[in-house]
Amino acid sequence: MERWVRVQNERDRQVLAWLRGQVGDAAIIAAAQSCAGPGIKPYLSAICRALHVTPPRYAAIRTGAGEVGERHLVSIYQILRGPRSAAHAGR
């Protein structure tokens, strides 16, 4: 199916799998052919618009780097809340 449609990431793969279940391969290929330019595969968003469907929103897939970033954010929030919490406790 990726021969007909531009798939760039895991979210695109999830949307394509959902779309195949909703409308079938033949409809996706027909929509891709109507949206595509010469030698250019259409984006999945264009295919969905052509088929008049809205894909469901999927949770972002977390990577190791994202988890590290979130741990740092939690630490920063704790540091920022620290003095404020102590100031309010004395009142």
Jmol script that loads the backbone (N, CA, C; Angstrom):
load data "model"
ATOM      1  N   MET A   1       0.816  -1.192   0.000  1.00  0.00           N
ATOM      2  CA  MET A   1       0.000   0.000   0.000  1.00  0.00           C
ATOM      3  C   MET A   1       0.866   1.264   0.000  1.00  0.00           C
ATOM      4  N   GLU A   2       2.051   1.169   0.600  1.00  0.00           N
ATOM      5  CA  GLU A   2       2.936   2.333   0.637  1.00  0.00           C
ATOM      6  C   GLU A   2       3.441   2.711  -0.756  1.00  0.00           C
ATOM      7  N   ARG A   3       3.189   1.856  -1.693  1.00  0.00           N
ATOM      8  CA  ARG A   3       3.539   2.169  -3.082  1.00  0.00           C
ATOM      9  C   ARG A   3       2.661   3.302  -3.612  1.00  0.00           C
ATOM     10  N   TRP A   4       1.450   3.427  -3.070  1.00  0.00           N
ATOM     11  CA  TRP A   4       0.477   4.406  -3.556  1.00  0.00           C
ATOM     12  C   TRP A   4       0.393   5.657  -2.690  1.00  0.00           C
ATOM     13  N   VAL A   5       0.762   5.521  -1.418  1.00  0.00           N
ATOM     14  CA  VAL A   5       0.547   6.593  -0.448  1.00  0.00           C
ATOM     15  C   VAL A   5       1.856   6.925   0.261  1.00  0.00           C
ATOM     16  N   ARG A   6       2.061   8.195   0.564  1.00  0.00           N
ATOM     17  CA  ARG A   6       3.264   8.632   1.284  1.00  0.00           C
ATOM     18  C   ARG A   6       3.091   8.309   2.770  1.00  0.00           C
ATOM     19  N   VAL A   7       3.960   7.457   3.295  1.00  0.00           N
ATOM     20  CA  VAL A   7       3.951   7.078   4.707  1.00  0.00           C
ATOM     21  C   VAL A   7       5.291   7.489   5.284  1.00  0.00           C
ATOM     22  N   GLN A   8       5.261   8.441   6.232  1.00  0.00           N
ATOM     23  CA  GLN A   8       6.508   9.003   6.734  1.00  0.00           C
ATOM     24  C   GLN A   8       6.853   8.606   8.159  1.00  0.00           C
ATOM     25  N   ASN A   9       5.885   8.142   8.931  1.00  0.00           N
ATOM     26  CA  ASN A   9       6.175   7.822  10.330  1.00  0.00           C
ATOM     27  C   ASN A   9       5.179   6.787  10.848  1.00  0.00           C
ATOM     28  N   GLU A  10       5.316   6.462  12.130  1.00  0.00           N
ATOM     29  CA  GLU A  10       4.457   5.443  12.729  1.00  0.00           C
ATOM     30  C   GLU A  10       3.000   5.883  12.767  1.00  0.00           C
ATOM     31  N   ARG A  11       2.751   7.145  13.000  1.00  0.00           N
ATOM     32  CA  ARG A  11       1.361   7.634  12.991  1.00  0.00           C
ATOM     33  C   ARG A  11       0.732   7.408  11.621  1.00  0.00           C
ATOM     34  N   ASP A  12       1.484   7.684  10.550  1.00  0.00           N
ATOM     35  CA  ASP A  12       0.970   7.433   9.203  1.00  0.00           C
ATOM     36  C   ASP A  12       0.638   5.956   9.013  1.00  0.00           C
ATOM     37  N   ARG A  13       1.477   5.074   9.554  1.00  0.00           N
ATOM     38  CA  ARG A  13       1.204   3.635   9.435  1.00  0.00           C
ATOM     39  C   ARG A  13      -0.088   3.266  10.173  1.00  0.00           C
ATOM     40  N   GLN A  14      -0.290   3.866  11.340  1.00  0.00           N
ATOM     41  CA  GLN A  14      -1.511   3.599  12.101  1.00  0.00           C
ATOM     42  C   GLN A  14      -2.737   4.111  11.352  1.00  0.00           C
ATOM     43  N   VAL A  15      -2.643   5.305  10.797  1.00  0.00           N
ATOM     44  CA  VAL A  15      -3.770   5.876  10.059  1.00  0.00           C
ATOM     45  C   VAL A  15      -4.054   5.032   8.821  1.00  0.00           C
ATOM     46  N   LEU A  16      -3.016   4.604   8.133  1.00  0.00           N
ATOM     47  CA  LEU A  16      -3.210   3.786   6.939  1.00  0.00           C
ATOM     48  C   LEU A  16      -3.891   2.462   7.296  1.00  0.00           C
ATOM     49  N   ALA A  17      -3.471   1.849   8.394  1.00  0.00           N
ATOM     50  CA  ALA A  17      -4.105   0.596   8.819  1.00  0.00           C
ATOM     51  C   ALA A  17      -5.582   0.833   9.148  1.00  0.00           C
ATOM     52  N   TRP A  18      -5.876   1.926   9.842  1.00  0.00           N
ATOM     53  CA  TRP A  18      -7.268   2.256  10.160  1.00  0.00           C
ATOM     54  C   TRP A  18      -8.075   2.500   8.877  1.00  0.00           C
ATOM     55  N   LEU A  19      -7.480   3.253   7.959  1.00  0.00           N
ATOM     56  CA  LEU A  19      -8.154   3.592   6.706  1.00  0.00           C
ATOM     57  C   LEU A  19      -8.442   2.344   5.877  1.00  0.00           C
ATOM     58  N   ARG A  20      -7.505   1.408   5.858  1.00  0.00           N
ATOM     59  CA  ARG A  20      -7.717   0.166   5.126  1.00  0.00           C
ATOM     60  C   ARG A  20      -8.905  -0.603   5.692  1.00  0.00           C
ATOM     61  N   GLY A  21      -9.050  -0.555   7.019  1.00  0.00           N
ATOM     62  CA  GLY A  21     -10.181  -1.219   7.644  1.00  0.00           C
ATOM     63  C   GLY A  21     -11.508  -0.514   7.379  1.00  0.00           C
ATOM     64  N   GLN A  22     -11.461   0.794   7.190  1.00  0.00           N
ATOM     65  CA  GLN A  22     -12.681   1.574   6.991  1.00  0.00           C
ATOM     66  C   GLN A  22     -13.198   1.513   5.555  1.00  0.00           C
ATOM     67  N   VAL A  23     -12.303   1.730   4.584  1.00  0.00           N
ATOM     68  CA  VAL A  23     -12.759   1.871   3.201  1.00  0.00           C
ATOM     69  C   VAL A  23     -12.205   0.816   2.255  1.00  0.00           C
ATOM     70  N   GLY A  24     -11.156   0.116   2.653  1.00  0.00           N
ATOM     71  CA  GLY A  24     -10.578  -0.920   1.804  1.00  0.00           C
ATOM     72  C   GLY A  24      -9.493  -0.397   0.880  1.00  0.00           C
ATOM     73  N   ASP A  25      -8.686  -1.312   0.394  1.00  0.00           N
ATOM     74  CA  ASP A  25      -7.540  -0.971  -0.451  1.00  0.00           C
ATOM     75  C   ASP A  25      -7.944  -0.331  -1.777  1.00  0.00           C
ATOM     76  N   ALA A  26      -8.988  -0.848  -2.396  1.00  0.00           N
ATOM     77  CA  ALA A  26      -9.382  -0.341  -3.715  1.00  0.00           C
ATOM     78  C   ALA A  26      -9.753   1.142  -3.644  1.00  0.00           C
ATOM     79  N   ALA A  27     -10.474   1.535  -2.599  1.00  0.00           N
ATOM     80  CA  ALA A  27     -10.865   2.948  -2.458  1.00  0.00           C
ATOM     81  C   ALA A  27      -9.648   3.827  -2.191  1.00  0.00           C
ATOM     82  N   ILE A  28      -8.703   3.329  -1.409  1.00  0.00           N
ATOM     83  CA  ILE A  28      -7.488   4.103  -1.110  1.00  0.00           C
ATOM     84  C   ILE A  28      -6.669   4.293  -2.382  1.00  0.00           C
ATOM     85  N   ILE A  29      -6.520   3.237  -3.163  1.00  0.00           N
ATOM     86  CA  ILE A  29      -5.750   3.325  -4.409  1.00  0.00           C
ATOM     87  C   ILE A  29      -6.423   4.289  -5.384  1.00  0.00           C
ATOM     88  N   ALA A  30      -7.730   4.217  -5.500  1.00  0.00           N
ATOM     89  CA  ALA A  30      -8.452   5.125  -6.404  1.00  0.00           C
ATOM     90  C   ALA A  30      -8.286   6.573  -5.950  1.00  0.00           C
ATOM     91  N   ALA A  31      -8.384   6.811  -4.642  1.00  0.00           N
ATOM     92  CA  ALA A  31      -8.202   8.169  -4.119  1.00  0.00           C
ATOM     93  C   ALA A  31      -6.767   8.641  -4.331  1.00  0.00           C
ATOM     94  N   ALA A  32      -5.801   7.754  -4.136  1.00  0.00           N
ATOM     95  CA  ALA A  32      -4.395   8.109  -4.326  1.00  0.00           C
ATOM     96  C   ALA A  32      -4.130   8.491  -5.782  1.00  0.00           C
ATOM     97  N   GLN A  33      -4.703   7.745  -6.699  1.00  0.00           N
ATOM     98  CA  GLN A  33      -4.508   8.047  -8.111  1.00  0.00           C
ATOM     99  C   GLN A  33      -5.146   9.379  -8.489  1.00  0.00           C
ATOM    100  N   SER A  34      -6.263   9.711  -7.866  1.00  0.00           N
ATOM    101  CA  SER A  34      -6.910  10.982  -8.191  1.00  0.00           C
ATOM    102  C   SER A  34      -6.191  12.176  -7.555  1.00  0.00           C
ATOM    103  N   CYS A  35      -5.490  11.947  -6.439  1.00  0.00           N
ATOM    104  CA  CYS A  35      -4.788  13.039  -5.730  1.00  0.00           C
ATOM    105  C   CYS A  35      -3.349  13.217  -6.192  1.00  0.00           C
ATOM    106  N   ALA A  36      -2.750  12.174  -6.713  1.00  0.00           N
ATOM    107  CA  ALA A  36      -1.315  12.185  -7.003  1.00  0.00           C
ATOM    108  C   ALA A  36      -0.982  12.968  -8.257  1.00  0.00           C
ATOM    109  N   GLY A  37       0.185  13.565  -8.220  1.00  0.00           N
ATOM    110  CA  GLY A  37       0.728  14.179  -9.418  1.00  0.00           C
ATOM    111  C   GLY A  37       1.649  13.182 -10.092  1.00  0.00           C
ATOM    112  N   PRO A  38       2.200  13.539 -11.220  1.00  0.00           N
ATOM    113  CA  PRO A  38       3.110  12.608 -11.911  1.00  0.00           C
ATOM    114  C   PRO A  38       4.338  12.287 -11.055  1.00  0.00           C
ATOM    115  N   GLY A  39       4.465  11.021 -10.692  1.00  0.00           N
ATOM    116  CA  GLY A  39       5.618  10.573  -9.909  1.00  0.00           C
ATOM    117  C   GLY A  39       5.598  11.000  -8.452  1.00  0.00           C
ATOM    118  N   ILE A  40       4.491  11.527  -7.960  1.00  0.00           N
ATOM    119  CA  ILE A  40       4.409  12.000  -6.582  1.00  0.00           C
ATOM    120  C   ILE A  40       3.295  11.252  -5.852  1.00  0.00           C
ATOM    121  N   LYS A  41       3.646  10.671  -4.700  1.00  0.00           N
ATOM    122  CA  LYS A  41       2.646   9.989  -3.883  1.00  0.00           C
ATOM    123  C   LYS A  41       1.950  11.026  -3.002  1.00  0.00           C
ATOM    124  N   PRO A  42       0.633  10.932  -2.863  1.00  0.00           N
ATOM    125  CA  PRO A  42      -0.080  11.898  -2.017  1.00  0.00           C
ATOM    126  C   PRO A  42       0.096  11.586  -0.525  1.00  0.00           C
ATOM    127  N   TYR A  43      -0.045  12.617   0.292  1.00  0.00           N
ATOM    128  CA  TYR A  43      -0.050  12.441   1.742  1.00  0.00           C
ATOM    129  C   TYR A  43      -1.353  11.765   2.166  1.00  0.00           C
ATOM    130  N   LEU A  44      -1.320  11.119   3.319  1.00  0.00           N
ATOM    131  CA  LEU A  44      -2.519  10.462   3.832  1.00  0.00           C
ATOM    132  C   LEU A  44      -3.629  11.471   4.113  1.00  0.00           C
ATOM    133  N   SER A  45      -3.269  12.682   4.499  1.00  0.00           N
ATOM    134  CA  SER A  45      -4.299  13.696   4.765  1.00  0.00           C
ATOM    135  C   SER A  45      -5.094  13.994   3.496  1.00  0.00           C
ATOM    136  N   ALA A  46      -4.429  14.024   2.354  1.00  0.00           N
ATOM    137  CA  ALA A  46      -5.121  14.260   1.084  1.00  0.00           C
ATOM    138  C   ALA A  46      -6.035  13.085   0.743  1.00  0.00           C
ATOM    139  N   ILE A  47      -5.575  11.883   1.028  1.00  0.00           N
ATOM    140  CA  ILE A  47      -6.389  10.686   0.772  1.00  0.00           C
ATOM    141  C   ILE A  47      -7.646  10.735   1.644  1.00  0.00           C
ATOM    142  N   CYS A  48      -7.470  11.071   2.926  1.00  0.00           N
ATOM    143  CA  CYS A  48      -8.618  11.139   3.838  1.00  0.00           C
ATOM    144  C   CYS A  48      -9.614  12.201   3.384  1.00  0.00           C
ATOM    145  N   ARG A  49      -9.122  13.359   2.946  1.00  0.00           N
ATOM    146  CA  ARG A  49     -10.024  14.400   2.444  1.00  0.00           C
ATOM    147  C   ARG A  49     -10.775  13.925   1.211  1.00  0.00           C
ATOM    148  N   ALA A  50     -10.083  13.242   0.316  1.00  0.00           N
ATOM    149  CA  ALA A  50     -10.720  12.755  -0.911  1.00  0.00           C
ATOM    150  C   ALA A  50     -11.801  11.723  -0.590  1.00  0.00           C
ATOM    151  N   LEU A  51     -11.596  10.952   0.480  1.00  0.00           N
ATOM    152  CA  LEU A  51     -12.557   9.928   0.865  1.00  0.00           C
ATOM    153  C   LEU A  51     -13.594  10.455   1.867  1.00  0.00           C
ATOM    154  N   HIS A  52     -13.460  11.703   2.258  1.00  0.00           N
ATOM    155  CA  HIS A  52     -14.380  12.338   3.213  1.00  0.00           C
ATOM    156  C   HIS A  52     -14.420  11.599   4.548  1.00  0.00           C
ATOM    157  N   VAL A  53     -13.232  11.247   5.048  1.00  0.00           N
ATOM    158  CA  VAL A  53     -13.137  10.601   6.357  1.00  0.00           C
ATOM    159  C   VAL A  53     -12.140  11.364   7.217  1.00  0.00           C
ATOM    160  N   THR A  54     -12.327  11.291   8.525  1.00  0.00           N
ATOM    161  CA  THR A  54     -11.405  11.893   9.476  1.00  0.00           C
ATOM    162  C   THR A  54     -10.819  10.780  10.327  1.00  0.00           C
ATOM    163  N   PRO A  55      -9.508  10.611  10.288  1.00  0.00           N
ATOM    164  CA  PRO A  55      -8.913   9.527  11.073  1.00  0.00           C
ATOM    165  C   PRO A  55      -8.980   9.839  12.564  1.00  0.00           C
ATOM    166  N   PRO A  56      -8.990   8.817  13.400  1.00  0.00           N
ATOM    167  CA  PRO A  56      -8.983   9.048  14.847  1.00  0.00           C
ATOM    168  C   PRO A  56      -7.627   9.591  15.281  1.00  0.00           C
ATOM    169  N   ARG A  57      -7.627  10.264  16.395  1.00  0.00           N
ATOM    170  CA  ARG A  57      -6.362  10.771  16.936  1.00  0.00           C
ATOM    171  C   ARG A  57      -5.720   9.656  17.744  1.00  0.00           C
ATOM    172  N   TYR A  58      -4.450   9.434  17.507  1.00  0.00           N
ATOM    173  CA  TYR A  58      -3.708   8.420  18.232  1.00  0.00           C
ATOM    174  C   TYR A  58      -2.759   9.099  19.197  1.00  0.00           C
ATOM    175  N   ALA A  59      -2.497   8.443  20.309  1.00  0.00           N
ATOM    176  CA  ALA A  59      -1.534   8.971  21.273  1.00  0.00           C
ATOM    177  C   ALA A  59      -0.156   8.968  20.625  1.00  0.00           C
ATOM    178  N   ALA A  60       0.606   9.984  20.916  1.00  0.00           N
ATOM    179  CA  ALA A  60       1.965  10.062  20.371  1.00  0.00           C
ATOM    180  C   ALA A  60       2.778   8.884  20.901  1.00  0.00           C
ATOM    181  N   ILE A  61       3.565   8.331  20.051  1.00  0.00           N
ATOM    182  CA  ILE A  61       4.408   7.207  20.446  1.00  0.00           C
ATOM    183  C   ILE A  61       5.636   7.771  21.138  1.00  0.00           C
ATOM    184  N   ARG A  62       5.841   7.294  22.324  1.00  0.00           N
ATOM    185  CA  ARG A  62       6.947   7.831  23.124  1.00  0.00           C
ATOM    186  C   ARG A  62       8.251   7.151  22.722  1.00  0.00           C
ATOM    187  N   THR A  63       9.289   7.949  22.688  1.00  0.00           N
ATOM    188  CA  THR A  63      10.620   7.412  22.443  1.00  0.00           C
ATOM    189  C   THR A  63      11.429   7.578  23.711  1.00  0.00           C
ATOM    190  N   GLY A  64      12.551   6.954  23.750  1.00  0.00           N
ATOM    191  CA  GLY A  64      13.421   7.094  24.915  1.00  0.00           C
ATOM    192  C   GLY A  64      13.773   8.539  25.181  1.00  0.00           C
ATOM    193  N   ALA A  65      14.007   9.314  24.139  1.00  0.00           N
ATOM    194  CA  ALA A  65      14.374  10.718  24.307  1.00  0.00           C
ATOM    195  C   ALA A  65      13.219  11.501  24.924  1.00  0.00           C
ATOM    196  N   GLY A  66      11.999  11.202  24.540  1.00  0.00           N
ATOM    197  CA  GLY A  66      10.843  11.905  25.095  1.00  0.00           C
ATOM    198  C   GLY A  66      10.663  11.615  26.572  1.00  0.00           C
ATOM    199  N   GLU A  67      10.939  10.373  26.974  1.00  0.00           N
ATOM    200  CA  GLU A  67      10.802  10.010  28.381  1.00  0.00           C
ATOM    201  C   GLU A  67      11.838  10.728  29.223  1.00  0.00           C
ATOM    202  N   VAL A  68      13.051  10.861  28.719  1.00  0.00           N
ATOM    203  CA  VAL A  68      14.096  11.580  29.437  1.00  0.00           C
ATOM    204  C   VAL A  68      13.688  13.042  29.589  1.00  0.00           C
ATOM    205  N   GLY A  69      13.181  13.629  28.527  1.00  0.00           N
ATOM    206  CA  GLY A  69      12.736  15.020  28.576  1.00  0.00           C
ATOM    207  C   GLY A  69      11.629  15.222  29.588  1.00  0.00           C
ATOM    208  N   GLU A  70      10.707  14.283  29.655  1.00  0.00           N
ATOM    209  CA  GLU A  70       9.611  14.400  30.617  1.00  0.00           C
ATOM    210  C   GLU A  70      10.108  14.282  32.045  1.00  0.00           C
ATOM    211  N   ARG A  71      11.079  13.432  32.287  1.00  0.00           N
ATOM    212  CA  ARG A  71      11.653  13.329  33.641  1.00  0.00           C
ATOM    213  C   ARG A  71      12.307  14.644  34.037  1.00  0.00           C
ATOM    214  N   HIS A  72      12.997  15.284  33.097  1.00  0.00           N
ATOM    215  CA  HIS A  72      13.626  16.573  33.392  1.00  0.00           C
ATOM    216  C   HIS A  72      12.568  17.634  33.682  1.00  0.00           C
ATOM    217  N   LEU A  73      11.479  17.623  32.929  1.00  0.00           N
ATOM    218  CA  LEU A  73      10.409  18.582  33.186  1.00  0.00           C
ATOM    219  C   LEU A  73       9.808  18.396  34.577  1.00  0.00           C
ATOM    220  N   VAL A  74       9.615  17.150  34.993  1.00  0.00           N
ATOM    221  CA  VAL A  74       9.088  16.883  36.330  1.00  0.00           C
ATOM    222  C   VAL A  74      10.040  17.450  37.374  1.00  0.00           C
ATOM    223  N   SER A  75      11.334  17.257  37.185  1.00  0.00           N
ATOM    224  CA  SER A  75      12.322  17.799  38.126  1.00  0.00           C
ATOM    225  C   SER A  75      12.260  19.317  38.172  1.00  0.00           C
ATOM    226  N   ILE A  76      12.139  19.939  37.017  1.00  0.00           N
ATOM    227  CA  ILE A  76      12.070  21.404  36.957  1.00  0.00           C
ATOM    228  C   ILE A  76      10.819  21.899  37.673  1.00  0.00           C
ATOM    229  N   TYR A  77       9.677  21.253  37.443  1.00  0.00           N
ATOM    230  CA  TYR A  77       8.438  21.657  38.119  1.00  0.00           C
ATOM    231  C   TYR A  77       8.566  21.510  39.640  1.00  0.00           C
ATOM    232  N   GLN A  78       9.218  20.452  40.096  1.00  0.00           N
ATOM    233  CA  GLN A  78       9.398  20.264  41.538  1.00  0.00           C
ATOM    234  C   GLN A  78      10.281  21.362  42.120  1.00  0.00           C
ATOM    235  N   ILE A  79      11.322  21.736  41.403  1.00  0.00           N
ATOM    236  CA  ILE A  79      12.197  22.811  41.868  1.00  0.00           C
ATOM    237  C   ILE A  79      11.430  24.124  41.936  1.00  0.00           C
ATOM    238  N   LEU A  80      10.644  24.396  40.905  1.00  0.00           N
ATOM    239  CA  LEU A  80       9.882  25.642  40.880  1.00  0.00           C
ATOM    240  C   LEU A  80       8.807  25.683  41.965  1.00  0.00           C
ATOM    241  N   ARG A  81       8.195  24.556  42.261  1.00  0.00           N
ATOM    242  CA  ARG A  81       7.152  24.510  43.291  1.00  0.00           C
ATOM    243  C   ARG A  81       7.738  24.527  44.694  1.00  0.00           C
ATOM    244  N   GLY A  82       8.982  24.080  44.843  1.00  0.00           N
ATOM    245  CA  GLY A  82       9.591  23.947  46.167  1.00  0.00           C
ATOM    246  C   GLY A  82       9.500  25.192  47.036  1.00  0.00           C
ATOM    247  N   PRO A  83      10.086  26.311  46.665  1.00  0.00           N
ATOM    248  CA  PRO A  83      10.049  27.513  47.505  1.00  0.00           C
ATOM    249  C   PRO A  83       8.630  28.036  47.709  1.00  0.00           C
ATOM    250  N   ARG A  84       7.812  27.942  46.710  1.00  0.00           N
ATOM    251  CA  ARG A  84       6.431  28.425  46.818  1.00  0.00           C
ATOM    252  C   ARG A  84       5.673  27.628  47.866  1.00  0.00           C
ATOM    253  N   SER A  85       5.856  26.301  47.873  1.00  0.00           N
ATOM    254  CA  SER A  85       5.165  25.457  48.849  1.00  0.00           C
ATOM    255  C   SER A  85       5.626  25.773  50.262  1.00  0.00           C
ATOM    256  N   ALA A  86       6.916  26.015  50.443  1.00  0.00           N
ATOM    257  CA  ALA A  86       7.454  26.331  51.772  1.00  0.00           C
ATOM    258  C   ALA A  86       6.915  27.676  52.256  1.00  0.00           C
ATOM    259  N   ALA A  87       6.800  28.642  51.362  1.00  0.00           N
ATOM    260  CA  ALA A  87       6.299  29.967  51.727  1.00  0.00           C
ATOM    261  C   ALA A  87       4.838  29.892  52.172  1.00  0.00           C
ATOM    262  N   HIS A  88       4.041  29.066  51.501  1.00  0.00           N
ATOM    263  CA  HIS A  88       2.634  28.934  51.854  1.00  0.00           C
ATOM    264  C   HIS A  88       2.445  28.122  53.135  1.00  0.00           C
ATOM    265  N   ALA A  89       3.356  27.233  53.436  1.00  0.00           N
ATOM    266  CA  ALA A  89       3.228  26.403  54.636  1.00  0.00           C
ATOM    267  C   ALA A  89       3.392  27.239  55.904  1.00  0.00           C
ATOM    268  N   GLY A  90       4.190  28.326  55.845  1.00  0.00           N
ATOM    269  CA  GLY A  90       4.428  29.174  57.001  1.00  0.00           C
ATOM    270  C   GLY A  90       3.278  30.106  57.315  1.00  0.00           C
ATOM    271  N   ARG A  91       2.308  30.235  56.464  1.00  0.00           N
ATOM    272  CA  ARG A  91       1.190  31.174  56.681  1.00  0.00           C
ATOM    273  C   ARG A  91       0.160  30.624  57.583  1.00  0.00           C
TER     274      ARG A  91
END
end "model"
wireframe off; spacefill off
backbone 0.3
color backbone group
